[in-house]
Amino acid sequence: MKNVATKWVALGVLVAALVLAGGVSYYASSQPDGLTKVSQDKGFADTETDHGAADSPLAGYQAKDVDNARVSGAVAGIVGVVVVLALGTGLVYVVRRRDHQPAA
C-alpha cells in the first residue's frame, strides 16, 4: 500500500469541506429547524428575541449583502469552513510548538 503525503490528505479534506459547505448547502431545507418548529407548534414562537450577534455578517446562516438566499447560504458555509479550519490549524500549530519546547 502506498503512503499518501499529509498535505494531499489535508487538501482533500479542505476540498470536501468546501464542496459540502458551498454545494450541498444549496439543497438544504428552508423549513424551520426542530426547535423553531416546536416553538411554533406549542405557541411560544412569538417570545423569541434576537441574540447579540443577530447583526453580524453571517447571522442566520446567510451572508449579509448577498441577495440570492441560496448563494448567501453557500457563501456563509464556505466562510465558516475556512474560519474553522484556520482556527483549528492555528491551535494545532500552537500546541505542537509548545510540546517541542525544551524542559527547564
C-alpha positions as CSV (number, residue, x, y, z in Angstrom):
1,M,0.0,0.0,0.0
2,K,1.3,3.4,-1.0
3,N,1.6,6.1,1.7
4,V,-0.1,9.4,0.9
5,A,1.5,12.7,1.9
6,T,-0.2,14.6,4.7
7,K,-0.6,17.7,2.5
8,W,-2.6,15.7,0.0
9,V,-4.9,14.4,2.7
10,A,-5.3,17.9,4.1
11,L,-6.1,19.3,0.6
12,G,-8.7,16.5,0.1
13,V,-10.3,17.3,3.4
14,L,-10.4,21.0,2.6
15,V,-11.9,20.4,-0.9
16,A,-14.5,18.0,0.6
17,A,-15.5,20.5,3.3
18,L,-15.8,23.4,0.8
19,V,-17.9,21.3,-1.6
20,L,-20.2,20.3,1.2
21,A,-20.5,23.8,2.7
22,G,-20.8,25.5,-0.7
23,G,-22.5,23.0,-2.9
24,V,-24.6,20.7,-0.7
25,S,-25.9,23.6,1.4
26,Y,-27.6,24.7,-1.8
27,Y,-30.1,21.9,-1.3
28,A,-30.7,22.5,2.4
29,S,-34.3,22.7,3.5
30,S,-35.8,26.1,4.1
31,Q,-38.2,24.6,6.6
32,P,-37.7,25.6,10.3
33,D,-35.4,23.5,12.4
34,G,-36.6,21.3,15.2
35,L,-36.5,23.9,18.0
36,T,-38.3,26.6,15.9
37,K,-40.9,24.1,14.8
38,V,-41.6,23.0,18.4
39,S,-41.9,26.7,19.5
40,Q,-44.4,27.3,16.6
41,D,-46.4,24.2,17.4
42,K,-46.5,24.9,21.1
43,G,-47.4,28.6,20.6
44,F,-44.5,30.4,22.1
45,A,-42.5,31.3,19.0
46,D,-43.6,35.0,19.4
47,T,-41.5,35.2,22.6
48,E,-38.3,34.8,20.5
49,T,-35.7,37.6,20.8
50,D,-32.6,38.4,18.7
51,H,-29.3,37.3,20.1
52,G,-26.2,39.6,20.4
53,A,-24.8,38.6,17.0
54,A,-28.0,39.0,15.0
55,D,-26.5,41.8,13.0
56,S,-23.2,40.0,12.3
57,P,-22.2,39.4,8.6
58,L,-23.1,35.7,8.8
59,A,-26.1,35.7,11.1
60,G,-28.8,33.2,10.3
61,Y,-26.6,31.1,8.1
62,Q,-26.7,33.8,5.5
63,A,-24.1,36.2,4.2
64,K,-25.1,39.8,4.6
65,D,-25.5,41.9,1.4
66,V,-25.9,38.8,-0.8
67,D,-29.4,39.0,-2.4
68,N,-29.8,35.4,-3.5
69,A,-30.7,33.2,-0.5
70,R,-29.1,30.0,-1.8
71,V,-25.8,31.8,-2.8
72,S,-25.8,33.6,0.5
73,G,-26.1,30.4,2.4
74,A,-23.3,28.8,0.3
75,V,-21.0,31.9,1.0
76,A,-21.7,31.7,4.7
77,G,-20.9,28.0,4.7
78,I,-17.7,28.4,2.8
79,V,-16.6,31.3,5.1
80,G,-17.4,29.2,8.1
81,V,-15.4,26.3,6.9
82,V,-12.4,28.5,6.2
83,V,-12.6,30.2,9.6
84,V,-13.0,26.9,11.5
85,L,-10.1,25.2,9.6
86,A,-7.9,28.3,10.1
87,L,-8.6,28.4,13.8
88,G,-8.1,24.6,14.1
89,T,-4.8,24.8,12.2
90,G,-3.6,27.6,14.4
91,L,-4.5,25.7,17.5
92,V,-2.6,22.6,16.3
93,Y,0.4,24.8,15.5
94,V,0.4,26.4,18.9
95,V,0.0,23.1,20.7
96,R,2.8,21.4,18.7
97,R,5.2,24.3,19.2
98,R,4.5,24.2,23.0
99,D,5.2,20.5,23.1
100,H,8.6,20.9,21.5
101,Q,9.9,23.4,24.0
102,P,12.9,22.1,26.0
103,A,12.2,21.3,29.6
104,A,13.7,23.7,32.1
